[in-house]
Amino acid sequence: MPLHALSAPAPASRSVLAALRSPAAAHRGRRPHGRSGADGPSLEIELPLPVHELTGSGLPYGASAGPSAATATAATVTTAASPAASAASVSRTRLTGWRFLLRAAGAPAGSPAVGAAETLLTPDGWAFAYFCGGPYVASAQRALKQAESLPGVHQPRLLSVPRLYMLTLWLHADTAADVAEGAPRPSDVLIPLSPAPPGIAAHVPRRADALLPVLTRRSGASTPLLSGGR
């Protein structure tokens, strides 16, 4: 099903476009190849995704928590979940920025991205932060294509798990949710990007109530990373 992607805040988009035109911004991260000319920058922005940072709070998962659900194929997602994993708990996510994929100017939509740019929310509003590259760029593009083959309609977000140096594509079931709010629901889908931590398969869609208990144990967190509700 098509993803219910949201538009990035206009100031965030403008800050990235300005950075692409500014030689002074080239040193801020790994800027993709491409220079500005008389007609503007040779790179364009597409597929903006809100970036959330995951932190846990609430009651910790006990030893009674069942094993995580089986992994899923690219076209289906496991629906089984242990009762403990589905128990009401509270988690918090914090919107930290917007990430834009970058492609060569004039290239068709969906062409391989050549890099990414990230913005951060500052006291003065949205501002360009840095350029980035590496495997997460192509992995995010691949995960978005995977998501389009899954049943249902989702709001795509990026979910960072700093304690595990992990990034996932978070498919939020509430497509009407305010992008700055919300936390993973048990029925939300997470697609770990590559590289994923050892023992966690990249690009295998998992329900949040199957994957987040695993991440809680892996990170040594004393609190769960799963919200209540479905």
One Martini backbone bead per residue (centre of mass of N, CA, C, O) as a GRO file, in nm:
protein
  230
    1MET     BB    1   0.100   0.034   0.017
    2PRO     BB    2   0.084   0.345   0.036
    3LEU     BB    3   0.236   0.601   0.180
    4HIS     BB    4   0.185   0.845   0.451
    5ALA     BB    5   0.339   1.105   0.376
    6LEU     BB    6   0.500   1.388   0.495
    7SER     BB    7   0.563   1.711   0.520
    8ALA     BB    8   0.796   1.920   0.562
    9PRO     BB    9   0.904   2.181   0.694
   10ALA     BB   10   0.980   2.457   0.525
   11PRO     BB   11   1.239   2.545   0.684
   12ALA     BB   12   1.386   2.276   0.644
   13SER     BB   13   1.400   2.276   0.338
   14ARG     BB   14   1.540   2.552   0.304
   15SER     BB   15   1.801   2.483   0.461
   16VAL     BB   16   1.901   2.269   0.259
   17LEU     BB   17   1.902   2.434   0.000
   18ALA     BB   18   2.103   2.643   0.109
   19ALA     BB   19   2.335   2.439   0.162
   20LEU     BB   20   2.369   2.349  -0.137
   21ARG     BB   21   2.462   2.658  -0.213
   22SER     BB   22   2.683   2.640   0.018
   23PRO     BB   23   3.020   2.624   0.070
   24ALA     BB   24   3.020   2.641   0.391
   25ALA     BB   25   2.856   2.349   0.419
   26ALA     BB   26   3.054   2.122   0.314
   27HIS     BB   27   3.193   2.047   0.608
   28ARG     BB   28   2.907   1.927   0.705
   29GLY     BB   29   3.003   1.650   0.650
   30ARG     BB   30   2.897   1.432   0.384
   31ARG     BB   31   2.914   1.562   0.087
   32PRO     BB   32   2.792   1.530  -0.200
   33HIS     BB   33   2.830   1.524  -0.515
   34GLY     BB   34   2.796   1.853  -0.618
   35ARG     BB   35   2.736   2.158  -0.780
   36SER     BB   36   2.686   2.482  -0.810
   37GLY     BB   37   2.512   2.688  -1.030
   38ALA     BB   38   2.338   2.915  -1.205
   39ASP     BB   39   2.073   2.707  -1.167
   40GLY     BB   40   2.187   2.565  -0.921
   41PRO     BB   41   2.177   2.285  -0.776
   42SER     BB   42   2.269   1.930  -0.843
   43LEU     BB   43   2.066   1.886  -0.606
   44GLU     BB   44   1.794   1.701  -0.460
   45ILE     BB   45   1.503   1.671  -0.271
   46GLU     BB   46   1.368   1.380  -0.088
   47LEU     BB   47   1.207   1.196   0.128
   48PRO     BB   48   1.101   1.299   0.397
   49LEU     BB   49   1.199   1.225   0.745
   50PRO     BB   50   1.127   1.172   1.056
   51VAL     BB   51   1.324   1.194   1.357
   52HIS     BB   52   1.340   0.957   1.617
   53GLU     BB   53   1.392   0.913   1.963
   54LEU     BB   54   1.444   0.640   2.179
   55THR     BB   55   1.276   0.606   2.495
   56GLY     BB   56   1.233   0.471   2.815
   57SER     BB   57   0.932   0.404   3.016
   58GLY     BB   58   0.829   0.248   3.307
   59LEU     BB   59   0.779  -0.078   3.306
   60PRO     BB   60   0.952  -0.351   3.322
   61TYR     BB   61   1.053  -0.624   3.189
   62GLY     BB   62   1.010  -0.940   3.257
   63ALA     BB   63   1.088  -1.280   3.267
   64SER     BB   64   0.796  -1.348   3.130
   65ALA     BB   65   0.878  -1.272   2.869
   66GLY     BB   66   0.847  -1.361   2.571
   67PRO     BB   67   0.932  -1.438   2.280
   68SER     BB   68   0.988  -1.338   1.993
   69ALA     BB   69   0.870  -1.306   1.706
   70ALA     BB   70   0.869  -1.394   1.411
   71THR     BB   71   0.977  -1.337   1.127
   72ALA     BB   72   0.944  -1.164   0.817
   73THR     BB   73   0.851  -1.088   0.526
   74ALA     BB   74   0.823  -0.840   0.287
   75ALA     BB   75   0.488  -0.901   0.272
   76THR     BB   76   0.496  -0.971   0.584
   77VAL     BB   77   0.373  -0.971   0.931
   78THR     BB   78   0.398  -1.044   1.237
   79THR     BB   79   0.125  -1.093   1.491
   80ALA     BB   80   0.256  -1.216   1.716
   81ALA     BB   81   0.231  -1.189   2.083
   82SER     BB   82   0.310  -1.142   2.389
   83PRO     BB   83   0.149  -1.053   2.672
   84ALA     BB   84   0.380  -0.885   2.794
   85ALA     BB   85   0.429  -0.708   2.540
   86SER     BB   86   0.113  -0.599   2.553
   87ALA     BB   87   0.140  -0.451   2.788
   88ALA     BB   88   0.108  -0.182   2.959
   89SER     BB   89   0.303   0.095   2.857
   90VAL     BB   90   0.576   0.338   2.839
   91SER     BB   91   0.683   0.562   2.587
   92ARG     BB   92   0.938   0.767   2.425
   93THR     BB   93   0.953   1.020   2.179
   94ARG     BB   94   1.186   1.231   1.991
   95LEU     BB   95   1.195   1.494   1.794
   96THR     BB   96   1.505   1.580   1.609
   97GLY     BB   97   1.425   1.558   1.288
   98TRP     BB   98   1.510   1.583   0.937
   99ARG     BB   99   1.535   1.365   0.653
  100PHE     BB  100   1.704   1.392   0.336
  101LEU     BB  101   1.714   1.292   0.029
  102LEU     BB  102   1.960   1.272  -0.239
  103ARG     BB  103   1.957   1.381  -0.581
  104ALA     BB  104   2.000   1.419  -0.889
  105ALA     BB  105   1.941   1.645  -1.103
  106GLY     BB  106   1.680   1.508  -1.309
  107ALA     BB  107   1.622   1.265  -1.173
  108PRO     BB  108   1.426   1.029  -1.112
  109ALA     BB  109   1.210   0.924  -0.913
  110GLY     BB  110   1.384   0.683  -0.715
  111SER     BB  111   1.657   0.724  -0.739
  112PRO     BB  112   1.952   0.690  -0.633
  113ALA     BB  113   2.095   0.795  -0.364
  114VAL     BB  114   2.379   1.021  -0.269
  115GLY     BB  115   2.236   1.114   0.003
  116ALA     BB  116   2.209   1.329   0.300
  117ALA     BB  117   1.999   1.546   0.506
  118GLU     BB  118   2.001   1.729   0.819
  119THR     BB  119   1.776   1.844   1.065
  120LEU     BB  120   1.723   2.079   1.337
  121LEU     BB  121   1.586   2.175   1.641
  122THR     BB  122   1.579   2.503   1.740
  123PRO     BB  123   1.513   2.795   1.902
  124ASP     BB  124   1.486   2.919   1.587
  125GLY     BB  125   1.437   2.645   1.455
  126TRP     BB  126   1.491   2.518   1.162
  127ALA     BB  127   1.811   2.349   1.079
  128PHE     BB  128   2.086   2.286   0.940
  129ALA     BB  129   2.338   2.032   1.005
  130TYR     BB  130   2.399   1.781   0.785
  131PHE     BB  131   2.576   1.559   0.603
  132CYS     BB  132   2.521   1.224   0.460
  133GLY     BB  133   2.614   0.877   0.442
  134GLY     BB  134   2.619   0.561   0.357
  135PRO     BB  135   2.422   0.276   0.416
  136TYR     BB  136   2.155   0.419   0.517
  137VAL     BB  137   2.060   0.539   0.255
  138ALA     BB  138   1.998   0.282   0.087
  139SER     BB  139   1.835   0.141   0.311
  140ALA     BB  140   1.600   0.339   0.325
  141GLN     BB  141   1.506   0.301   0.037
  142ARG     BB  142   1.451  -0.001   0.058
  143ALA     BB  143   1.244   0.011   0.294
  144LEU     BB  144   1.032   0.180   0.145
  145LYS     BB  145   0.974  -0.035  -0.069
  146GLN     BB  146   0.886  -0.252   0.124
  147ALA     BB  147   0.646  -0.098   0.256
  148GLU     BB  148   0.465  -0.093  -0.009
  149SER     BB  149   0.409  -0.424   0.027
  150LEU     BB  150   0.246  -0.378   0.268
  151PRO     BB  151  -0.008  -0.388   0.463
  152GLY     BB  152  -0.156  -0.109   0.466
  153VAL     BB  153  -0.131   0.210   0.631
  154HIS     BB  154   0.151   0.439   0.669
  155GLN     BB  155   0.371   0.629   0.873
  156PRO     BB  156   0.679   0.744   0.802
  157ARG     BB  157   0.974   0.679   1.000
  158LEU     BB  158   1.247   0.746   1.205
  159LEU     BB  159   1.427   0.521   1.436
  160SER     BB  160   1.627   0.579   1.712
  161VAL     BB  161   1.884   0.371   1.890
  162PRO     BB  162   2.145   0.475   2.063
  163ARG     BB  163   2.231   0.224   2.244
  164LEU     BB  164   2.265   0.055   1.942
  165TYR     BB  165   2.324   0.201   1.685
  166MET     BB  166   2.018   0.240   1.562
  167LEU     BB  167   1.810   0.208   1.259
  168THR     BB  168   1.466   0.267   1.167
  169LEU     BB  169   1.174   0.191   1.006
  170TRP     BB  170   0.873   0.356   1.094
  171LEU     BB  171   0.540   0.219   1.095
  172HIS     BB  172   0.272   0.407   1.149
  173ALA     BB  173  -0.071   0.351   1.196
  174ASP     BB  174  -0.115   0.662   1.250
  175THR     BB  175  -0.173   0.880   0.991
  176ALA     BB  176  -0.290   1.134   1.182
  177ALA     BB  177  -0.048   1.192   1.327
  178ASP     BB  178   0.159   1.377   1.489
  179VAL     BB  179   0.490   1.391   1.409
  180ALA     BB  180   0.579   1.495   1.711
  181GLU     BB  181   0.425   1.238   1.798
  182GLY     BB  182   0.445   0.950   1.962
  183ALA     BB  183   0.454   0.586   1.978
  184PRO     BB  184   0.506   0.273   1.973
  185ARG     BB  185   0.307   0.030   1.872
  186PRO     BB  186   0.252  -0.300   1.867
  187SER     BB  187   0.148  -0.281   1.544
  188ASP     BB  188   0.385  -0.173   1.453
  189VAL     BB  189   0.648  -0.125   1.211
  190LEU     BB  190   0.985  -0.257   1.183
  191ILE     BB  191   1.286  -0.166   0.988
  192PRO     BB  192   1.591  -0.254   0.985
  193LEU     BB  193   1.880  -0.116   0.921
  194SER     BB  194   2.178  -0.097   0.733
  195PRO     BB  195   2.338  -0.166   0.991
  196ALA     BB  196   2.283  -0.407   1.228
  197PRO     BB  197   2.283  -0.554   1.497
  198PRO     BB  198   2.374  -0.826   1.627
  199GLY     BB  199   2.103  -1.055   1.562
  200ILE     BB  200   1.972  -0.838   1.363
  201ALA     BB  201   1.771  -0.822   1.098
  202ALA     BB  202   1.783  -0.676   0.812
  203HIS     BB  203   1.496  -0.617   0.635
  204VAL     BB  204   1.290  -0.725   0.867
  205PRO     BB  205   0.982  -0.720   0.942
  206ARG     BB  206   0.850  -0.593   1.261
  207ARG     BB  207   0.693  -0.591   1.529
  208ALA     BB  208   0.713  -0.404   1.805
  209ASP     BB  209   0.633  -0.645   2.011
  210ALA     BB  210   0.892  -0.810   1.905
  211LEU     BB  211   1.146  -0.606   1.904
  212LEU     BB  212   1.158  -0.419   2.162
  213PRO     BB  213   1.226  -0.632   2.379
  214VAL     BB  214   1.502  -0.696   2.256
  215LEU     BB  215   1.621  -0.409   2.282
  216THR     BB  216   1.596  -0.387   2.584
  217ARG     BB  217   1.791  -0.617   2.652
  218ARG     BB  218   2.036  -0.525   2.481
  219SER     BB  219   2.061  -0.229   2.627
  220GLY     BB  220   1.999  -0.256   2.941
  221ALA     BB  221   1.727  -0.168   3.007
  222SER     BB  222   1.491  -0.083   3.276
  223THR     BB  223   1.302  -0.008   3.036
  224PRO     BB  224   1.071   0.008   2.811
  225LEU     BB  225   0.999   0.033   2.431
  226LEU     BB  226   0.675   0.036   2.489
  227SER     BB  227   0.357   0.101   2.412
  228GLY     BB  228   0.043   0.137   2.453
  229GLY     BB  229  -0.162  -0.002   2.253
  230ARG     BB  230  -0.282  -0.024   1.883
   0.00000   0.00000   0.00000
